[in-house]
């Protein structure tokens, strides 16, 4: 499992998402993929979770999910 504190852009997307704004999941997933690439991780099927911390930031939790991979 990988984890990190969300950057400002992802945090803002998550705040809007959890307030009920629709249509943000694709942008959230793309931002997480961008963060993964910055860390040198391969972008594959993953479970994404977000945990809000006491200071208002979000912890990003990413686990591999090979069962969700699509065969070519």
N, CA, C and O atoms as a Maestro MAE file, in Angstrom:
{
 s_m_m2io_version
 :::
 2.0.0
}

f_m_ct {
 s_m_title
 :::
 protein
 m_atom[288] {
  # First column is atom index #
  i_m_mmod_type
  r_m_x_coord
  r_m_y_coord
  r_m_z_coord
  i_m_residue_number
  s_m_chain_name
  s_m_pdb_residue_name
  s_m_pdb_atom_name
  i_m_atomic_number
  :::
  1 25 0.846 -1.173 0.000 1 A "UNK " " N  " 7
  2 3 0.000 0.000 0.000 1 A "UNK " " CA " 6
  3 2 0.893 1.238 0.000 1 A "UNK " " C  " 6
  4 15 1.920 1.286 0.676 1 A "UNK " " O  " 8
  5 25 0.475 2.232 -0.774 2 A "UNK " " N  " 7
  6 3 1.140 3.530 -0.790 2 A "UNK " " CA " 6
  7 2 0.244 4.539 -0.096 2 A "UNK " " C  " 6
  8 15 -0.981 4.444 -0.165 2 A "UNK " " O  " 8
  9 25 0.852 5.495 0.565 3 A "UNK " " N  " 7
  10 3 0.058 6.567 1.168 3 A "UNK " " CA " 6
  11 2 0.873 7.852 1.183 3 A "UNK " " C  " 6
  12 15 2.102 7.831 1.249 3 A "UNK " " O  " 8
  13 25 0.160 8.965 1.120 4 A "UNK " " N  " 7
  14 3 0.776 10.289 1.190 4 A "UNK " " CA " 6
  15 2 -0.313 11.299 1.514 4 A "UNK " " C  " 6
  16 15 -1.502 10.988 1.456 4 A "UNK " " O  " 8
  17 25 0.102 12.494 1.853 5 A "UNK " " N  " 7
  18 3 -0.844 13.577 2.107 5 A "UNK " " CA " 6
  19 2 -1.155 14.242 0.764 5 A "UNK " " C  " 6
  20 15 -0.248 14.595 0.011 5 A "UNK " " O  " 8
  21 25 -2.434 14.406 0.479 6 A "UNK " " N  " 7
  22 3 -2.871 14.985 -0.791 6 A "UNK " " CA " 6
  23 2 -2.320 16.397 -0.964 6 A "UNK " " C  " 6
  24 15 -2.246 17.175 -0.013 6 A "UNK " " O  " 8
  25 25 -1.937 16.706 -2.199 7 A "UNK " " N  " 7
  26 3 -1.500 18.068 -2.499 7 A "UNK " " CA " 6
  27 2 -2.718 18.994 -2.528 7 A "UNK " " C  " 6
  28 15 -3.855 18.537 -2.407 7 A "UNK " " O  " 8
  29 25 -2.478 20.272 -2.686 8 A "UNK " " N  " 7
  30 3 -3.558 21.260 -2.622 8 A "UNK " " CA " 6
  31 2 -4.628 21.002 -3.676 8 A "UNK " " C  " 6
  32 15 -5.821 21.075 -3.382 8 A "UNK " " O  " 8
  33 25 -4.208 20.701 -4.902 9 A "UNK " " N  " 7
  34 3 -5.178 20.478 -5.983 9 A "UNK " " CA " 6
  35 2 -6.092 19.293 -5.677 9 A "UNK " " C  " 6
  36 15 -7.308 19.390 -5.840 9 A "UNK " " O  " 8
  37 25 -5.512 18.178 -5.236 10 A "UNK " " N  " 7
  38 3 -6.317 17.006 -4.903 10 A "UNK " " CA " 6
  39 2 -7.190 17.279 -3.687 10 A "UNK " " C  " 6
  40 15 -8.348 16.864 -3.655 10 A "UNK " " O  " 8
  41 25 -6.660 17.963 -2.698 11 A "UNK " " N  " 7
  42 3 -7.453 18.294 -1.502 11 A "UNK " " CA " 6
  43 2 -8.685 19.113 -1.865 11 A "UNK " " C  " 6
  44 15 -9.775 18.871 -1.347 11 A "UNK " " O  " 8
  45 25 -8.507 20.079 -2.755 12 A "UNK " " N  " 7
  46 3 -9.645 20.901 -3.175 12 A "UNK " " CA " 6
  47 2 -10.687 20.069 -3.912 12 A "UNK " " C  " 6
  48 15 -11.886 20.249 -3.699 12 A "UNK " " O  " 8
  49 25 -10.239 19.160 -4.777 13 A "UNK " " N  " 7
  50 3 -11.171 18.265 -5.469 13 A "UNK " " CA " 6
  51 2 -11.929 17.392 -4.474 13 A "UNK " " C  " 6
  52 15 -13.140 17.214 -4.596 13 A "UNK " " O  " 8
  53 25 -11.217 16.849 -3.492 14 A "UNK " " N  " 7
  54 3 -11.856 15.982 -2.500 14 A "UNK " " CA " 6
  55 2 -12.860 16.751 -1.650 14 A "UNK " " C  " 6
  56 15 -13.936 16.235 -1.347 14 A "UNK " " O  " 8
  57 25 -12.526 17.964 -1.265 15 A "UNK " " N  " 7
  58 3 -13.473 18.773 -0.489 15 A "UNK " " CA " 6
  59 2 -14.760 18.987 -1.273 15 A "UNK " " C  " 6
  60 15 -15.853 18.850 -0.724 15 A "UNK " " O  " 8
  61 25 -14.637 19.317 -2.540 16 A "UNK " " N  " 7
  62 3 -15.821 19.516 -3.382 16 A "UNK " " CA " 6
  63 2 -16.605 18.216 -3.541 16 A "UNK " " C  " 6
  64 15 -17.834 18.216 -3.480 16 A "UNK " " O  " 8
  65 25 -15.888 17.108 -3.744 17 A "UNK " " N  " 7
  66 3 -16.519 15.792 -3.907 17 A "UNK " " CA " 6
  67 2 -17.321 15.417 -2.660 17 A "UNK " " C  " 6
  68 15 -18.472 14.994 -2.765 17 A "UNK " " O  " 8
  69 25 -16.721 15.569 -1.496 18 A "UNK " " N  " 7
  70 3 -17.396 15.181 -0.253 18 A "UNK " " CA " 6
  71 2 -18.495 16.161 0.158 18 A "UNK " " C  " 6
  72 15 -19.313 15.846 1.023 18 A "UNK " " O  " 8
  73 25 -18.521 17.340 -0.454 19 A "UNK " " N  " 7
  74 3 -19.647 18.263 -0.242 19 A "UNK " " CA " 6
  75 2 -20.811 17.928 -1.172 19 A "UNK " " C  " 6
  76 15 -21.881 18.530 -1.080 19 A "UNK " " O  " 8
  77 25 -20.595 16.963 -2.070 20 A "UNK " " N  " 7
  78 3 -21.677 16.485 -2.919 20 A "UNK " " CA " 6
  79 2 -21.637 16.927 -4.365 20 A "UNK " " C  " 6
  80 15 -22.582 16.675 -5.112 20 A "UNK " " O  " 8
  81 25 -20.558 17.582 -4.777 21 A "UNK " " N  " 7
  82 3 -20.469 18.014 -6.173 21 A "UNK " " CA " 6
  83 2 -20.272 16.793 -7.073 21 A "UNK " " C  " 6
  84 15 -19.397 15.960 -6.836 21 A "UNK " " O  " 8
  85 25 -21.087 16.712 -8.087 22 A "UNK " " N  " 7
  86 3 -21.047 15.555 -8.990 22 A "UNK " " CA " 6
  87 2 -19.978 15.723 -10.068 22 A "UNK " " C  " 6
  88 15 -19.520 16.831 -10.345 22 A "UNK " " O  " 8
  89 25 -19.597 14.601 -10.665 23 A "UNK " " N  " 7
  90 3 -18.733 14.619 -11.833 23 A "UNK " " CA " 6
  91 2 -17.262 14.849 -11.572 23 A "UNK " " C  " 6
  92 15 -16.529 15.216 -12.490 23 A "UNK " " O  " 8
  93 25 -16.809 14.645 -10.351 24 A "UNK " " N  " 7
  94 3 -15.408 14.927 -10.023 24 A "UNK " " CA " 6
  95 2 -14.519 13.687 -9.970 24 A "UNK " " C  " 6
  96 15 -13.295 13.809 -9.931 24 A "UNK " " O  " 8
  97 25 -15.121 12.490 -9.968 25 A "UNK " " N  " 7
  98 3 -14.317 11.290 -9.732 25 A "UNK " " CA " 6
  99 2 -13.208 11.132 -10.766 25 A "UNK " " C  " 6
  100 15 -12.091 10.763 -10.406 25 A "UNK " " O  " 8
  101 25 -13.485 11.401 -12.036 26 A "UNK " " N  " 7
  102 3 -12.460 11.255 -13.072 26 A "UNK " " CA " 6
  103 2 -11.284 12.197 -12.807 26 A "UNK " " C  " 6
  104 15 -10.131 11.790 -12.947 26 A "UNK " " O  " 8
  105 25 -11.552 13.430 -12.432 27 A "UNK " " N  " 7
  106 3 -10.482 14.390 -12.127 27 A "UNK " " CA " 6
  107 2 -9.692 13.946 -10.900 27 A "UNK " " C  " 6
  108 15 -8.472 14.107 -10.856 27 A "UNK " " O  " 8
  109 25 -10.376 13.392 -9.909 28 A "UNK " " N  " 7
  110 3 -9.696 12.894 -8.706 28 A "UNK " " CA " 6
  111 2 -8.779 11.740 -9.080 28 A "UNK " " C  " 6
  112 15 -7.619 11.705 -8.670 28 A "UNK " " O  " 8
  113 25 -9.300 10.789 -9.862 29 A "UNK " " N  " 7
  114 3 -8.498 9.635 -10.269 29 A "UNK " " CA " 6
  115 2 -7.292 10.080 -11.098 29 A "UNK " " C  " 6
  116 15 -6.188 9.568 -10.910 29 A "UNK " " O  " 8
  117 25 -7.494 11.026 -12.008 30 A "UNK " " N  " 7
  118 3 -6.382 11.524 -12.822 30 A "UNK " " CA " 6
  119 2 -5.319 12.195 -11.958 30 A "UNK " " C  " 6
  120 15 -4.126 12.046 -12.222 30 A "UNK " " O  " 8
  121 25 -5.735 12.931 -10.928 31 A "UNK " " N  " 7
  122 3 -4.772 13.591 -10.041 31 A "UNK " " CA " 6
  123 2 -3.988 12.556 -9.240 31 A "UNK " " C  " 6
  124 15 -2.780 12.703 -9.051 31 A "UNK " " O  " 8
  125 25 -4.665 11.512 -8.769 32 A "UNK " " N  " 7
  126 3 -3.970 10.440 -8.049 32 A "UNK " " CA " 6
  127 2 -2.980 9.757 -8.991 32 A "UNK " " C  " 6
  128 15 -1.843 9.494 -8.601 32 A "UNK " " O  " 8
  129 25 -3.396 9.463 -10.232 33 A "UNK " " N  " 7
  130 3 -2.486 8.859 -11.207 33 A "UNK " " CA " 6
  131 2 -1.263 9.749 -11.431 33 A "UNK " " C  " 6
  132 15 -0.139 9.254 -11.509 33 A "UNK " " O  " 8
  133 25 -1.480 11.051 -11.533 34 A "UNK " " N  " 7
  134 3 -0.372 12.003 -11.694 34 A "UNK " " CA " 6
  135 2 0.586 11.910 -10.501 34 A "UNK " " C  " 6
  136 15 1.803 11.865 -10.677 34 A "UNK " " O  " 8
  137 25 0.028 11.882 -9.292 35 A "UNK " " N  " 7
  138 3 0.856 11.771 -8.084 35 A "UNK " " CA " 6
  139 2 1.621 10.454 -8.060 35 A "UNK " " C  " 6
  140 15 2.774 10.416 -7.631 35 A "UNK " " O  " 8
  141 25 0.989 9.371 -8.518 36 A "UNK " " N  " 7
  142 3 1.669 8.076 -8.573 36 A "UNK " " CA " 6
  143 2 2.846 8.121 -9.544 36 A "UNK " " C  " 6
  144 15 3.935 7.642 -9.229 36 A "UNK " " O  " 8
  145 25 2.625 8.696 -10.719 37 A "UNK " " N  " 7
  146 3 3.715 8.803 -11.696 37 A "UNK " " CA " 6
  147 2 4.866 9.639 -11.141 37 A "UNK " " C  " 6
  148 15 6.030 9.314 -11.374 37 A "UNK " " O  " 8
  149 25 4.556 10.712 -10.408 38 A "UNK " " N  " 7
  150 3 5.609 11.529 -9.790 38 A "UNK " " CA " 6
  151 2 6.443 10.712 -8.811 38 A "UNK " " C  " 6
  152 15 7.626 10.989 -8.616 38 A "UNK " " O  " 8
  153 25 5.831 9.710 -8.200 39 A "UNK " " N  " 7
  154 3 6.519 8.848 -7.240 39 A "UNK " " CA " 6
  155 2 7.174 7.641 -7.910 39 A "UNK " " C  " 6
  156 15 7.767 6.800 -7.234 39 A "UNK " " O  " 8
  157 25 7.067 7.557 -9.235 40 A "UNK " " N  " 7
  158 3 7.685 6.465 -9.970 40 A "UNK " " CA " 6
  159 2 6.889 5.178 -9.942 40 A "UNK " " C  " 6
  160 15 7.415 4.122 -10.293 40 A "UNK " " O  " 8
  161 25 5.632 5.241 -9.532 41 A "UNK " " N  " 7
  162 3 4.793 4.046 -9.464 41 A "UNK " " CA " 6
  163 2 4.071 3.855 -10.794 41 A "UNK " " C  " 6
  164 15 3.709 4.822 -11.464 41 A "UNK " " O  " 8
  165 25 3.872 2.608 -11.158 42 A "UNK " " N  " 7
  166 3 3.123 2.279 -12.358 42 A "UNK " " CA " 6
  167 2 1.643 2.482 -12.090 42 A "UNK " " C  " 6
  168 15 1.138 2.101 -11.034 42 A "UNK " " O  " 8
  169 25 0.957 3.074 -13.037 43 A "UNK " " N  " 7
  170 3 -0.481 3.293 -12.890 43 A "UNK " " CA " 6
  171 2 -1.188 2.040 -13.392 43 A "UNK " " C  " 6
  172 15 -1.200 1.758 -14.590 43 A "UNK " " O  " 8
  173 25 -1.779 1.290 -12.459 44 A "UNK " " N  " 7
  174 3 -2.524 0.061 -12.752 44 A "UNK " " CA " 6
  175 2 -3.834 0.109 -11.973 44 A "UNK " " C  " 6
  176 15 -4.135 1.098 -11.305 44 A "UNK " " O  " 8
  177 25 -4.612 -0.973 -12.066 45 A "UNK " " N  " 7
  178 3 -5.869 -1.029 -11.313 45 A "UNK " " CA " 6
  179 2 -5.561 -0.924 -9.820 45 A "UNK " " C  " 6
  180 15 -4.697 -1.635 -9.305 45 A "UNK " " O  " 8
  181 25 -6.273 -0.032 -9.132 46 A "UNK " " N  " 7
  182 3 -6.009 0.215 -7.714 46 A "UNK " " CA " 6
  183 2 -7.295 0.545 -6.979 46 A "UNK " " C  " 6
  184 15 -8.269 1.022 -7.561 46 A "UNK " " O  " 8
  185 25 -7.266 0.273 -5.672 47 A "UNK " " N  " 7
  186 3 -8.315 0.751 -4.766 47 A "UNK " " CA " 6
  187 2 -7.832 2.086 -4.218 47 A "UNK " " C  " 6
  188 15 -6.701 2.192 -3.745 47 A "UNK " " O  " 8
  189 25 -8.675 3.094 -4.279 48 A "UNK " " N  " 7
  190 3 -8.336 4.407 -3.736 48 A "UNK " " CA " 6
  191 2 -9.205 4.682 -2.523 48 A "UNK " " C  " 6
  192 15 -10.417 4.470 -2.546 48 A "UNK " " O  " 8
  193 25 -8.566 5.155 -1.467 49 A "UNK " " N  " 7
  194 3 -9.295 5.603 -0.279 49 A "UNK " " CA " 6
  195 2 -8.692 6.930 0.156 49 A "UNK " " C  " 6
  196 15 -7.523 7.222 -0.094 49 A "UNK " " O  " 8
  197 25 -9.522 7.715 0.809 50 A "UNK " " N  " 7
  198 3 -9.072 9.017 1.293 50 A "UNK " " CA " 6
  199 2 -9.529 9.158 2.734 50 A "UNK " " C  " 6
  200 15 -10.687 8.895 3.058 50 A "UNK " " O  " 8
  201 25 -8.625 9.570 3.583 51 A "UNK " " N  " 7
  202 3 -8.926 9.730 5.010 51 A "UNK " " CA " 6
  203 2 -8.685 11.187 5.388 51 A "UNK " " C  " 6
  204 15 -7.573 11.700 5.260 51 A "UNK " " O  " 8
  205 25 -9.749 11.847 5.859 52 A "UNK " " N  " 7
  206 3 -9.601 13.238 6.282 52 A "UNK " " CA " 6
  207 2 -8.922 13.274 7.643 52 A "UNK " " C  " 6
  208 15 -9.292 12.532 8.553 52 A "UNK " " O  " 8
  209 25 -7.935 14.135 7.772 53 A "UNK " " N  " 7
  210 3 -7.172 14.260 9.009 53 A "UNK " " CA " 6
  211 2 -7.694 15.445 9.817 53 A "UNK " " C  " 6
  212 15 -8.426 16.288 9.299 53 A "UNK " " O  " 8
  213 25 -7.317 15.498 11.065 54 A "UNK " " N  " 7
  214 3 -7.792 16.536 11.987 54 A "UNK " " CA " 6
  215 2 -7.470 17.946 11.497 54 A "UNK " " C  " 6
  216 15 -8.214 18.886 11.775 54 A "UNK " " O  " 8
  217 25 -6.367 18.093 10.770 55 A "UNK " " N  " 7
  218 3 -5.978 19.424 10.289 55 A "UNK " " CA " 6
  219 2 -6.680 19.821 8.985 55 A "UNK " " C  " 6
  220 15 -6.404 20.882 8.426 55 A "UNK " " O  " 8
  221 25 -7.593 18.959 8.502 56 A "UNK " " N  " 7
  222 3 -8.340 19.252 7.283 56 A "UNK " " CA " 6
  223 2 -7.710 18.709 6.016 56 A "UNK " " C  " 6
  224 15 -8.328 18.746 4.953 56 A "UNK " " O  " 8
  225 25 -6.490 18.204 6.112 57 A "UNK " " N  " 7
  226 3 -5.845 17.613 4.939 57 A "UNK " " CA " 6
  227 2 -6.402 16.200 4.721 57 A "UNK " " C  " 6
  228 15 -7.129 15.671 5.562 57 A "UNK " " O  " 8
  229 25 -6.051 15.608 3.593 58 A "UNK " " N  " 7
  230 3 -6.492 14.252 3.277 58 A "UNK " " CA " 6
  231 2 -5.286 13.349 3.094 58 A "UNK " " C  " 6
  232 15 -4.304 13.724 2.453 58 A "UNK " " O  " 8
  233 25 -5.370 12.165 3.661 59 A "UNK " " N  " 7
  234 3 -4.375 11.134 3.405 59 A "UNK " " CA " 6
  235 2 -4.893 10.290 2.248 59 A "UNK " " C  " 6
  236 15 -6.049 9.867 2.250 59 A "UNK " " O  " 8
  237 25 -4.040 10.048 1.268 60 A "UNK " " N  " 7
  238 3 -4.379 9.221 0.117 60 A "UNK " " CA " 6
  239 2 -3.845 7.823 0.400 60 A "UNK " " C  " 6
  240 15 -2.670 7.661 0.729 60 A "UNK " " O  " 8
  241 25 -4.700 6.814 0.273 61 A "UNK " " N  " 7
  242 3 -4.319 5.421 0.493 61 A "UNK " " CA " 6
  243 2 -4.581 4.658 -0.799 61 A "UNK " " C  " 6
  244 15 -5.705 4.648 -1.299 61 A "UNK " " O  " 8
  245 25 -3.553 4.024 -1.337 62 A "UNK " " N  " 7
  246 3 -3.656 3.346 -2.624 62 A "UNK " " CA " 6
  247 2 -3.194 1.906 -2.452 62 A "UNK " " C  " 6
  248 15 -2.085 1.648 -1.983 62 A "UNK " " O  " 8
  249 25 -4.065 0.968 -2.841 63 A "UNK " " N  " 7
  250 3 -3.735 -0.454 -2.780 63 A "UNK " " CA " 6
  251 2 -3.894 -1.057 -4.169 63 A "UNK " " C  " 6
  252 15 -4.812 -0.690 -4.902 63 A "UNK " " O  " 8
  253 25 -3.008 -1.976 -4.538 64 A "UNK " " N  " 7
  254 3 -3.150 -2.684 -5.806 64 A "UNK " " CA " 6
  255 2 -4.455 -3.465 -5.806 64 A "UNK " " C  " 6
  256 15 -4.889 -3.972 -4.772 64 A "UNK " " O  " 8
  257 25 -5.067 -3.555 -6.965 65 A "UNK " " N  " 7
  258 3 -6.320 -4.294 -7.113 65 A "UNK " " CA " 6
  259 2 -6.260 -5.119 -8.397 65 A "UNK " " C  " 6
  260 15 -6.993 -4.835 -9.345 65 A "UNK " " O  " 8
  261 25 -5.400 -6.135 -8.441 66 A "UNK " " N  " 7
  262 3 -5.224 -6.893 -9.683 66 A "UNK " " CA " 6
  263 2 -6.505 -7.564 -10.175 66 A "UNK " " C  " 6
  264 15 -6.636 -7.823 -11.371 66 A "UNK " " O  " 8
  265 25 -7.437 -7.847 -9.294 67 A "UNK " " N  " 7
  266 3 -8.684 -8.483 -9.718 67 A "UNK " " CA " 6
  267 2 -9.506 -7.566 -10.620 67 A "UNK " " C  " 6
  268 15 -10.378 -8.037 -11.350 67 A "UNK " " O  " 8
  269 25 -9.235 -6.258 -10.574 68 A "UNK " " N  " 7
  270 3 -9.973 -5.304 -11.391 68 A "UNK " " CA " 6
  271 2 -9.272 -4.976 -12.701 68 A "UNK " " C  " 6
  272 15 -9.796 -4.202 -13.502 68 A "UNK " " O  " 8
  273 25 -8.114 -5.542 -12.928 69 A "UNK " " N  " 7
  274 3 -7.378 -5.268 -14.158 69 A "UNK " " CA " 6
  275 2 -8.146 -5.829 -15.353 69 A "UNK " " C  " 6
  276 15 -8.743 -6.903 -15.272 69 A "UNK " " O  " 8
  277 25 -8.124 -5.100 -16.446 70 A "UNK " " N  " 7
  278 3 -8.806 -5.530 -17.666 70 A "UNK " " CA " 6
  279 2 -7.791 -6.220 -18.556 70 A "UNK " " C  " 6
  280 15 -6.730 -5.669 -18.849 70 A "UNK " " O  " 8
  281 25 -8.125 -7.438 -18.987 71 A "UNK " " N  " 7
  282 3 -7.236 -8.166 -19.888 71 A "UNK " " CA " 6
  283 2 -7.279 -7.534 -21.272 71 A "UNK " " C  " 6
  284 15 -8.343 -7.141 -21.750 71 A "UNK " " O  " 8
  285 25 -6.112 -7.437 -21.914 72 A "UNK " " N  " 7
  286 3 -6.077 -6.838 -23.269 72 A "UNK " " CA " 6
  287 2 -6.783 -7.701 -24.294 72 A "UNK " " C  " 6
  288 15 -6.841 -7.339 -25.470 72 A "UNK " " O  " 8
  :::
 }
 m_bond[287] {
  # First column is bond index #
  i_m_from
  i_m_to
  i_m_order
  :::
  1 1 2 1
  2 2 3 1
  3 3 4 2
  4 3 5 1
  5 5 6 1
  6 6 7 1
  7 7 8 2
  8 7 9 1
  9 9 10 1
  10 10 11 1
  11 11 12 2
  12 11 13 1
  13 13 14 1
  14 14 15 1
  15 15 16 2
  16 15 17 1
  17 17 18 1
  18 18 19 1
  19 19 20 2
  20 19 21 1
  21 21 22 1
  22 22 23 1
  23 23 24 2
  24 23 25 1
  25 25 26 1
  26 26 27 1
  27 27 28 2
  28 27 29 1
  29 29 30 1
  30 30 31 1
  31 31 32 2
  32 31 33 1
  33 33 34 1
  34 34 35 1
  35 35 36 2
  36 35 37 1
  37 37 38 1
  38 38 39 1
  39 39 40 2
  40 39 41 1
  41 41 42 1
  42 42 43 1
  43 43 44 2
  44 43 45 1
  45 45 46 1
  46 46 47 1
  47 47 48 2
  48 47 49 1
  49 49 50 1
  50 50 51 1
  51 51 52 2
  52 51 53 1
  53 53 54 1
  54 54 55 1
  55 55 56 2
  56 55 57 1
  57 57 58 1
  58 58 59 1
  59 59 60 2
  60 59 61 1
  61 61 62 1
  62 62 63 1
  63 63 64 2
  64 63 65 1
  65 65 66 1
  66 66 67 1
  67 67 68 2
  68 67 69 1
  69 69 70 1
  70 70 71 1
  71 71 72 2
  72 71 73 1
  73 73 74 1
  74 74 75 1
  75 75 76 2
  76 75 77 1
  77 77 78 1
  78 78 79 1
  79 79 80 2
  80 79 81 1
  81 81 82 1
  82 82 83 1
  83 83 84 2
  84 83 85 1
  85 85 86 1
  86 86 87 1
  87 87 88 2
  88 87 89 1
  89 89 90 1
  90 90 91 1
  91 91 92 2
  92 91 93 1
  93 93 94 1
  94 94 95 1
  95 95 96 2
  96 95 97 1
  97 97 98 1
  98 98 99 1
  99 99 100 2
  100 99 101 1
  101 101 102 1
  102 102 103 1
  103 103 104 2
  104 103 105 1
  105 105 106 1
  106 106 107 1
  107 107 108 2
  108 107 109 1
  109 109 110 1
  110 110 111 1
  111 111 112 2
  112 111 113 1
  113 113 114 1
  114 114 115 1
  115 115 116 2
  116 115 117 1
  117 117 118 1
  118 118 119 1
  119 119 120 2
  120 119 121 1
  121 121 122 1
  122 122 123 1
  123 123 124 2
  124 123 125 1
  125 125 126 1
  126 126 127 1
  127 127 128 2
  128 127 129 1
  129 129 130 1
  130 130 131 1
  131 131 132 2
  132 131 133 1
  133 133 134 1
  134 134 135 1
  135 135 136 2
  136 135 137 1
  137 137 138 1
  138 138 139 1
  139 139 140 2
  140 139 141 1
  141 141 142 1
  142 142 143 1
  143 143 144 2
  144 143 145 1
  145 145 146 1
  146 146 147 1
  147 147 148 2
  148 147 149 1
  149 149 150 1
  150 150 151 1
  151 151 152 2
  152 151 153 1
  153 153 154 1
  154 154 155 1
  155 155 156 2
  156 155 157 1
  157 157 158 1
  158 158 159 1
  159 159 160 2
  160 159 161 1
  161 161 162 1
  162 162 163 1
  163 163 164 2
  164 163 165 1
  165 165 166 1
  166 166 167 1
  167 167 168 2
  168 167 169 1
  169 169 170 1
  170 170 171 1
  171 171 172 2
  172 171 173 1
  173 173 174 1
  174 174 175 1
  175 175 176 2
  176 175 177 1
  177 177 178 1
  178 178 179 1
  179 179 180 2
  180 179 181 1
  181 181 182 1
  182 182 183 1
  183 183 184 2
  184 183 185 1
  185 185 186 1
  186 186 187 1
  187 187 188 2
  188 187 189 1
  189 189 190 1
  190 190 191 1
  191 191 192 2
  192 191 193 1
  193 193 194 1
  194 194 195 1
  195 195 196 2
  196 195 197 1
  197 197 198 1
  198 198 199 1
  199 199 200 2
  200 199 201 1
  201 201 202 1
  202 202 203 1
  203 203 204 2
  204 203 205 1
  205 205 206 1
  206 206 207 1
  207 207 208 2
  208 207 209 1
  209 209 210 1
  210 210 211 1
  211 211 212 2
  212 211 213 1
  213 213 214 1
  214 214 215 1
  215 215 216 2
  216 215 217 1
  217 217 218 1
  218 218 219 1
  219 219 220 2
  220 219 221 1
  221 221 222 1
  222 222 223 1
  223 223 224 2
  224 223 225 1
  225 225 226 1
  226 226 227 1
  227 227 228 2
  228 227 229 1
  229 229 230 1
  230 230 231 1
  231 231 232 2
  232 231 233 1
  233 233 234 1
  234 234 235 1
  235 235 236 2
  236 235 237 1
  237 237 238 1
  238 238 239 1
  239 239 240 2
  240 239 241 1
  241 241 242 1
  242 242 243 1
  243 243 244 2
  244 243 245 1
  245 245 246 1
  246 246 247 1
  247 247 248 2
  248 247 249 1
  249 249 250 1
  250 250 251 1
  251 251 252 2
  252 251 253 1
  253 253 254 1
  254 254 255 1
  255 255 256 2
  256 255 257 1
  257 257 258 1
  258 258 259 1
  259 259 260 2
  260 259 261 1
  261 261 262 1
  262 262 263 1
  263 263 264 2
  264 263 265 1
  265 265 266 1
  266 266 267 1
  267 267 268 2
  268 267 269 1
  269 269 270 1
  270 270 271 1
  271 271 272 2
  272 271 273 1
  273 273 274 1
  274 274 275 1
  275 275 276 2
  276 275 277 1
  277 277 278 1
  278 278 279 1
  279 279 280 2
  280 279 281 1
  281 281 282 1
  282 282 283 1
  283 283 284 2
  284 283 285 1
  285 285 286 1
  286 286 287 1
  287 287 288 2
  :::
 }
}
